Amino acid sequence: MNIIRLGSPAIPVKITESGTCLAKLEHVWQAARRYARRNGYKVVETYGVMGVAPF
């Protein structure tokens, strides 16, 4: 498997032999929180980020 950084903010993503992308949910949430803070969205820590995605 190859590991690349994908998105903005970037997260580590594994590319399997079949072309599937795998990422840890924790990394996705961290990137979503960073994206939300940079773009003025409200971050509710107990529920995560609503209505925004890091990609």
PDB file with one MODEL, atoms N, CA, C and O in Angstrom:
MODEL        1
ATOM      1  N   MET A   1       0.826  -1.183   0.000  1.00  0.00           N
ATOM      2  CA  MET A   1       0.000   0.000   0.000  1.00  0.00           C
ATOM      3  C   MET A   1       0.873   1.250   0.000  1.00  0.00           C
ATOM      4  O   MET A   1       1.894   1.312   0.685  1.00  0.00           O
ATOM      5  N   ASN A   2       0.456   2.235  -0.774  1.00  0.00           N
ATOM      6  CA  ASN A   2       1.119   3.532  -0.786  1.00  0.00           C
ATOM      7  C   ASN A   2       0.389   4.472   0.161  1.00  0.00           C
ATOM      8  O   ASN A   2      -0.830   4.387   0.310  1.00  0.00           O
ATOM      9  N   ILE A   3       1.132   5.365   0.798  1.00  0.00           N
ATOM     10  CA  ILE A   3       0.528   6.372   1.667  1.00  0.00           C
ATOM     11  C   ILE A   3       0.774   7.738   1.044  1.00  0.00           C
ATOM     12  O   ILE A   3       1.912   8.090   0.733  1.00  0.00           O
ATOM     13  N   ILE A   4      -0.302   8.509   0.863  1.00  0.00           N
ATOM     14  CA  ILE A   4      -0.199   9.861   0.324  1.00  0.00           C
ATOM     15  C   ILE A   4      -0.931  10.802   1.268  1.00  0.00           C
ATOM     16  O   ILE A   4      -1.681  10.360   2.138  1.00  0.00           O
ATOM     17  N   ARG A   5      -0.712  12.091   1.093  1.00  0.00           N
ATOM     18  CA  ARG A   5      -1.460  13.106   1.845  1.00  0.00           C
ATOM     19  C   ARG A   5      -2.470  13.698   0.882  1.00  0.00           C
ATOM     20  O   ARG A   5      -2.118  14.134  -0.214  1.00  0.00           O
ATOM     21  N   LEU A   6      -3.735  13.710   1.300  1.00  0.00           N
ATOM     22  CA  LEU A   6      -4.823  14.084   0.410  1.00  0.00           C
ATOM     23  C   LEU A   6      -5.712  15.119   1.082  1.00  0.00           C
ATOM     24  O   LEU A   6      -5.970  15.027   2.283  1.00  0.00           O
ATOM     25  N   GLY A   7      -6.178  16.093   0.330  1.00  0.00           N
ATOM     26  CA  GLY A   7      -7.125  17.075   0.833  1.00  0.00           C
ATOM     27  C   GLY A   7      -6.469  18.341   1.336  1.00  0.00           C
ATOM     28  O   GLY A   7      -5.247  18.486   1.303  1.00  0.00           O
ATOM     29  N   SER A   8      -7.300  19.252   1.803  1.00  0.00           N
ATOM     30  CA  SER A   8      -6.822  20.513   2.361  1.00  0.00           C
ATOM     31  C   SER A   8      -7.715  20.873   3.532  1.00  0.00           C
ATOM     32  O   SER A   8      -8.851  21.296   3.319  1.00  0.00           O
ATOM     33  N   PRO A   9      -7.245  20.724   4.757  1.00  0.00           N
ATOM     34  CA  PRO A   9      -5.929  20.285   5.200  1.00  0.00           C
ATOM     35  C   PRO A   9      -5.704  18.804   4.903  1.00  0.00           C
ATOM     36  O   PRO A   9      -6.628  17.992   4.933  1.00  0.00           O
ATOM     37  N   ALA A  10      -4.470  18.491   4.620  1.00  0.00           N
ATOM     38  CA  ALA A  10      -4.106  17.146   4.171  1.00  0.00           C
ATOM     39  C   ALA A  10      -4.173  16.131   5.306  1.00  0.00           C
ATOM     40  O   ALA A  10      -3.845  16.430   6.454  1.00  0.00           O
ATOM     41  N   ILE A  11      -4.607  14.919   4.953  1.00  0.00           N
ATOM     42  CA  ILE A  11      -4.600  13.796   5.885  1.00  0.00           C
ATOM     43  C   ILE A  11      -3.889  12.626   5.218  1.00  0.00           C
ATOM     44  O   ILE A  11      -3.913  12.503   3.993  1.00  0.00           O
ATOM     45  N   PRO A  12      -3.250  11.757   6.020  1.00  0.00           N
ATOM     46  CA  PRO A  12      -2.612  10.580   5.427  1.00  0.00           C
ATOM     47  C   PRO A  12      -3.662   9.577   4.949  1.00  0.00           C
ATOM     48  O   PRO A  12      -4.576   9.222   5.693  1.00  0.00           O
ATOM     49  N   VAL A  13      -3.524   9.130   3.717  1.00  0.00           N
ATOM     50  CA  VAL A  13      -4.460   8.187   3.107  1.00  0.00           C
ATOM     51  C   VAL A  13      -3.664   7.037   2.515  1.00  0.00           C
ATOM     52  O   VAL A  13      -2.671   7.253   1.821  1.00  0.00           O
ATOM     53  N   LYS A  14      -4.102   5.817   2.789  1.00  0.00           N
ATOM     54  CA  LYS A  14      -3.475   4.631   2.203  1.00  0.00           C
ATOM     55  C   LYS A  14      -4.221   4.267   0.929  1.00  0.00           C
ATOM     56  O   LYS A  14      -5.452   4.252   0.903  1.00  0.00           O
ATOM     57  N   ILE A  15      -3.476   3.978  -0.116  1.00  0.00           N
ATOM     58  CA  ILE A  15      -4.055   3.517  -1.378  1.00  0.00           C
ATOM     59  C   ILE A  15      -3.763   2.023  -1.484  1.00  0.00           C
ATOM     60  O   ILE A  15      -2.602   1.618  -1.532  1.00  0.00           O
ATOM     61  N   THR A  16      -4.805   1.211  -1.521  1.00  0.00           N
ATOM     62  CA  THR A  16      -4.620  -0.235  -1.601  1.00  0.00           C
ATOM     63  C   THR A  16      -4.299  -0.643  -3.034  1.00  0.00           C
ATOM     64  O   THR A  16      -4.356   0.176  -3.952  1.00  0.00           O
ATOM     65  N   GLU A  17      -3.964  -1.907  -3.214  1.00  0.00           N
ATOM     66  CA  GLU A  17      -3.660  -2.427  -4.552  1.00  0.00           C
ATOM     67  C   GLU A  17      -4.857  -2.330  -5.491  1.00  0.00           C
ATOM     68  O   GLU A  17      -4.687  -2.213  -6.705  1.00  0.00           O
ATOM     69  N   SER A  18      -6.063  -2.379  -4.937  1.00  0.00           N
ATOM     70  CA  SER A  18      -7.264  -2.295  -5.777  1.00  0.00           C
ATOM     71  C   SER A  18      -7.684  -0.845  -6.039  1.00  0.00           C
ATOM     72  O   SER A  18      -8.659  -0.604  -6.750  1.00  0.00           O
ATOM     73  N   GLY A  19      -6.943   0.137  -5.459  1.00  0.00           N
ATOM     74  CA  GLY A  19      -7.238   1.544  -5.706  1.00  0.00           C
ATOM     75  C   GLY A  19      -8.154   2.189  -4.672  1.00  0.00           C
ATOM     76  O   GLY A  19      -8.545   3.346  -4.821  1.00  0.00           O
ATOM     77  N   THR A  20      -8.492   1.447  -3.633  1.00  0.00           N
ATOM     78  CA  THR A  20      -9.353   1.976  -2.578  1.00  0.00           C
ATOM     79  C   THR A  20      -8.548   2.901  -1.662  1.00  0.00           C
ATOM     80  O   THR A  20      -7.393   2.612  -1.348  1.00  0.00           O
ATOM     81  N   CYS A  21      -9.152   4.001  -1.238  1.00  0.00           N
ATOM     82  CA  CYS A  21      -8.510   4.933  -0.307  1.00  0.00           C
ATOM     83  C   CYS A  21      -8.999   4.644   1.104  1.00  0.00           C
ATOM     84  O   CYS A  21     -10.200   4.529   1.345  1.00  0.00           O
ATOM     85  N   LEU A  22      -8.048   4.526   2.041  1.00  0.00           N
ATOM     86  CA  LEU A  22      -8.383   4.289   3.443  1.00  0.00           C
ATOM     87  C   LEU A  22      -7.766   5.385   4.294  1.00  0.00           C
ATOM     88  O   LEU A  22      -6.597   5.728   4.118  1.00  0.00           O
ATOM     89  N   ALA A  23      -8.545   5.937   5.217  1.00  0.00           N
ATOM     90  CA  ALA A  23      -8.045   6.960   6.142  1.00  0.00           C
ATOM     91  C   ALA A  23      -8.639   6.695   7.521  1.00  0.00           C
ATOM     92  O   ALA A  23      -9.759   6.200   7.643  1.00  0.00           O
ATOM     93  N   LYS A  24      -7.877   7.030   8.551  1.00  0.00           N
ATOM     94  CA  LYS A  24      -8.383   6.885   9.907  1.00  0.00           C
ATOM     95  C   LYS A  24      -9.442   7.954  10.152  1.00  0.00           C
ATOM     96  O   LYS A  24      -9.269   9.111   9.770  1.00  0.00           O
ATOM     97  N   LEU A  25     -10.529   7.559  10.788  1.00  0.00           N
ATOM     98  CA  LEU A  25     -11.608   8.495  11.072  1.00  0.00           C
ATOM     99  C   LEU A  25     -11.113   9.658  11.925  1.00  0.00           C
ATOM    100  O   LEU A  25     -11.556  10.791  11.739  1.00  0.00           O
ATOM    101  N   GLU A  26     -10.207   9.396  12.851  1.00  0.00           N
ATOM    102  CA  GLU A  26      -9.642  10.454  13.687  1.00  0.00           C
ATOM    103  C   GLU A  26      -8.968  11.530  12.846  1.00  0.00           C
ATOM    104  O   GLU A  26      -9.116  12.719  13.128  1.00  0.00           O
ATOM    105  N   HIS A  27      -8.222  11.120  11.804  1.00  0.00           N
ATOM    106  CA  HIS A  27      -7.557  12.085  10.929  1.00  0.00           C
ATOM    107  C   HIS A  27      -8.566  12.913  10.134  1.00  0.00           C
ATOM    108  O   HIS A  27      -8.368  14.109   9.920  1.00  0.00           O
ATOM    109  N   VAL A  28      -9.643  12.269   9.703  1.00  0.00           N
ATOM    110  CA  VAL A  28     -10.679  12.984   8.956  1.00  0.00           C
ATOM    111  C   VAL A  28     -11.328  14.041   9.843  1.00  0.00           C
ATOM    112  O   VAL A  28     -11.537  15.173   9.406  1.00  0.00           O
ATOM    113  N   TRP A  29     -11.652  13.678  11.098  1.00  0.00           N
ATOM    114  CA  TRP A  29     -12.274  14.633  12.019  1.00  0.00           C
ATOM    115  C   TRP A  29     -11.336  15.785  12.348  1.00  0.00           C
ATOM    116  O   TRP A  29     -11.764  16.938  12.405  1.00  0.00           O
ATOM    117  N   GLN A  30     -10.051  15.479  12.565  1.00  0.00           N
ATOM    118  CA  GLN A  30      -9.097  16.551  12.857  1.00  0.00           C
ATOM    119  C   GLN A  30      -9.013  17.534  11.697  1.00  0.00           C
ATOM    120  O   GLN A  30      -8.991  18.746  11.908  1.00  0.00           O
ATOM    121  N   ALA A  31      -8.966  17.015  10.472  1.00  0.00           N
ATOM    122  CA  ALA A  31      -8.908  17.877   9.295  1.00  0.00           C
ATOM    123  C   ALA A  31     -10.188  18.699   9.154  1.00  0.00           C
ATOM    124  O   ALA A  31     -10.138  19.872   8.782  1.00  0.00           O
ATOM    125  N   ALA A  32     -11.326  18.086   9.450  1.00  0.00           N
ATOM    126  CA  ALA A  32     -12.602  18.811   9.368  1.00  0.00           C
ATOM    127  C   ALA A  32     -12.641  19.945  10.380  1.00  0.00           C
ATOM    128  O   ALA A  32     -13.120  21.035  10.067  1.00  0.00           O
ATOM    129  N   ARG A  33     -12.147  19.704  11.580  1.00  0.00           N
ATOM    130  CA  ARG A  33     -12.109  20.762  12.598  1.00  0.00           C
ATOM    131  C   ARG A  33     -11.195  21.908  12.174  1.00  0.00           C
ATOM    132  O   ARG A  33     -11.551  23.077  12.320  1.00  0.00           O
ATOM    133  N   ARG A  34     -10.014  21.572  11.649  1.00  0.00           N
ATOM    134  CA  ARG A  34      -9.089  22.623  11.191  1.00  0.00           C
ATOM    135  C   ARG A  34      -9.719  23.435  10.066  1.00  0.00           C
ATOM    136  O   ARG A  34      -9.636  24.663  10.064  1.00  0.00           O
ATOM    137  N   TYR A  35     -10.349  22.755   9.109  1.00  0.00           N
ATOM    138  CA  TYR A  35     -11.005  23.424   7.986  1.00  0.00           C
ATOM    139  C   TYR A  35     -12.101  24.362   8.500  1.00  0.00           C
ATOM    140  O   TYR A  35     -12.206  25.505   8.055  1.00  0.00           O
ATOM    141  N   ALA A  36     -12.906  23.875   9.430  1.00  0.00           N
ATOM    142  CA  ALA A  36     -14.012  24.673   9.960  1.00  0.00           C
ATOM    143  C   ALA A  36     -13.497  25.925  10.665  1.00  0.00           C
ATOM    144  O   ALA A  36     -14.032  27.014  10.457  1.00  0.00           O
ATOM    145  N   ARG A  37     -12.487  25.784  11.480  1.00  0.00           N
ATOM    146  CA  ARG A  37     -11.941  26.947  12.196  1.00  0.00           C
ATOM    147  C   ARG A  37     -11.365  27.977  11.234  1.00  0.00           C
ATOM    148  O   ARG A  37     -11.538  29.180  11.432  1.00  0.00           O
ATOM    149  N   ARG A  38     -10.681  27.510  10.193  1.00  0.00           N
ATOM    150  CA  ARG A  38     -10.094  28.431   9.212  1.00  0.00           C
ATOM    151  C   ARG A  38     -11.147  29.175   8.417  1.00  0.00           C
ATOM    152  O   ARG A  38     -10.912  30.303   7.983  1.00  0.00           O
ATOM    153  N   ASN A  39     -12.309  28.561   8.218  1.00  0.00           N
ATOM    154  CA  ASN A  39     -13.335  29.139   7.359  1.00  0.00           C
ATOM    155  C   ASN A  39     -14.536  29.686   8.119  1.00  0.00           C
ATOM    156  O   ASN A  39     -15.574  29.957   7.516  1.00  0.00           O
ATOM    157  N   GLY A  40     -14.411  29.853   9.433  1.00  0.00           N
ATOM    158  CA  GLY A  40     -15.440  30.506  10.218  1.00  0.00           C
ATOM    159  C   GLY A  40     -16.654  29.673  10.569  1.00  0.00           C
ATOM    160  O   GLY A  40     -17.673  30.233  10.972  1.00  0.00           O
ATOM    161  N   TYR A  41     -16.589  28.363  10.434  1.00  0.00           N
ATOM    162  CA  TYR A  41     -17.697  27.507  10.838  1.00  0.00           C
ATOM    163  C   TYR A  41     -17.625  27.270  12.337  1.00  0.00           C
ATOM    164  O   TYR A  41     -16.545  27.288  12.927  1.00  0.00           O
ATOM    165  N   LYS A  42     -18.777  27.049  12.944  1.00  0.00           N
ATOM    166  CA  LYS A  42     -18.822  26.757  14.370  1.00  0.00           C
ATOM    167  C   LYS A  42     -18.458  25.297  14.596  1.00  0.00           C
ATOM    168  O   LYS A  42     -19.009  24.407  13.949  1.00  0.00           O
ATOM    169  N   VAL A  43     -17.529  25.053  15.514  1.00  0.00           N
ATOM    170  CA  VAL A  43     -17.115  23.697  15.851  1.00  0.00           C
ATOM    171  C   VAL A  43     -17.728  23.344  17.199  1.00  0.00           C
ATOM    172  O   VAL A  43     -17.467  24.010  18.201  1.00  0.00           O
ATOM    173  N   VAL A  44     -18.540  22.301  17.220  1.00  0.00           N
ATOM    174  CA  VAL A  44     -19.134  21.807  18.454  1.00  0.00           C
ATOM    175  C   VAL A  44     -18.365  20.535  18.804  1.00  0.00           C
ATOM    176  O   VAL A  44     -18.583  19.487  18.196  1.00  0.00           O
ATOM    177  N   GLU A  45     -17.477  20.628  19.770  1.00  0.00           N
ATOM    178  CA  GLU A  45     -16.566  19.522  20.070  1.00  0.00           C
ATOM    179  C   GLU A  45     -17.275  18.232  20.450  1.00  0.00           C
ATOM    180  O   GLU A  45     -16.760  17.151  20.168  1.00  0.00           O
ATOM    181  N   THR A  46     -18.434  18.312  21.078  1.00  0.00           N
ATOM    182  CA  THR A  46     -19.110  17.077  21.488  1.00  0.00           C
ATOM    183  C   THR A  46     -19.770  16.357  20.312  1.00  0.00           C
ATOM    184  O   THR A  46     -20.039  15.158  20.391  1.00  0.00           O
ATOM    185  N   TYR A  47     -20.030  17.084  19.222  1.00  0.00           N
ATOM    186  CA  TYR A  47     -20.691  16.481  18.071  1.00  0.00           C
ATOM    187  C   TYR A  47     -19.852  16.513  16.808  1.00  0.00           C
ATOM    188  O   TYR A  47     -20.277  15.970  15.788  1.00  0.00           O
ATOM    189  N   GLY A  48     -18.692  17.118  16.835  1.00  0.00           N
ATOM    190  CA  GLY A  48     -17.895  17.232  15.639  1.00  0.00           C
ATOM    191  C   GLY A  48     -18.267  18.457  14.848  1.00  0.00           C
ATOM    192  O   GLY A  48     -18.757  19.436  15.411  1.00  0.00           O
ATOM    193  N   VAL A  49     -18.045  18.420  13.558  1.00  0.00           N
ATOM    194  CA  VAL A  49     -18.318  19.562  12.685  1.00  0.00           C
ATOM    195  C   VAL A  49     -19.529  19.199  11.836  1.00  0.00           C
ATOM    196  O   VAL A  49     -19.580  18.124  11.238  1.00  0.00           O
ATOM    197  N   MET A  50     -20.499  20.098  11.787  1.00  0.00           N
ATOM    198  CA  MET A  50     -21.717  19.808  11.043  1.00  0.00           C
ATOM    199  C   MET A  50     -21.741  20.636   9.751  1.00  0.00           C
ATOM    200  O   MET A  50     -21.475  21.838   9.774  1.00  0.00           O
ATOM    201  N   GLY A  51     -22.057  19.991   8.640  1.00  0.00           N
ATOM    202  CA  GLY A  51     -22.253  20.696   7.382  1.00  0.00           C
ATOM    203  C   GLY A  51     -20.978  21.097   6.670  1.00  0.00           C
ATOM    204  O   GLY A  51     -21.010  22.008   5.843  1.00  0.00           O
ATOM    205  N   VAL A  52     -19.859  20.454   6.957  1.00  0.00           N
ATOM    206  CA  VAL A  52     -18.605  20.802   6.311  1.00  0.00           C
ATOM    207  C   VAL A  52     -17.753  19.549   6.154  1.00  0.00           C
ATOM    208  O   VAL A  52     -17.775  18.660   7.006  1.00  0.00           O
ATOM    209  N   ALA A  53     -17.011  19.488   5.071  1.00  0.00           N
ATOM    210  CA  ALA A  53     -16.097  18.364   4.828  1.00  0.00           C
ATOM    211  C   ALA A  53     -14.729  18.922   4.457  1.00  0.00           C
ATOM    212  O   ALA A  53     -14.645  20.014   3.893  1.00  0.00           O
ATOM    213  N   PRO A  54     -13.656  18.196   4.761  1.00  0.00           N
ATOM    214  CA  PRO A  54     -12.313  18.723   4.522  1.00  0.00           C
ATOM    215  C   PRO A  54     -11.850  18.687   3.073  1.00  0.00           C
ATOM    216  O   PRO A  54     -10.763  19.180   2.774  1.00  0.00           O
ATOM    217  N   PHE A  55     -12.639  18.118   2.158  1.00  0.00           N
ATOM    218  CA  PHE A  55     -12.171  18.002   0.784  1.00  0.00           C
ATOM    219  C   PHE A  55     -12.903  18.948  -0.126  1.00  0.00           C
ATOM    220  O   PHE A  55     -12.633  18.982  -1.326  1.00  0.00           O
TER     221      PHE A  55
ENDMDL
END
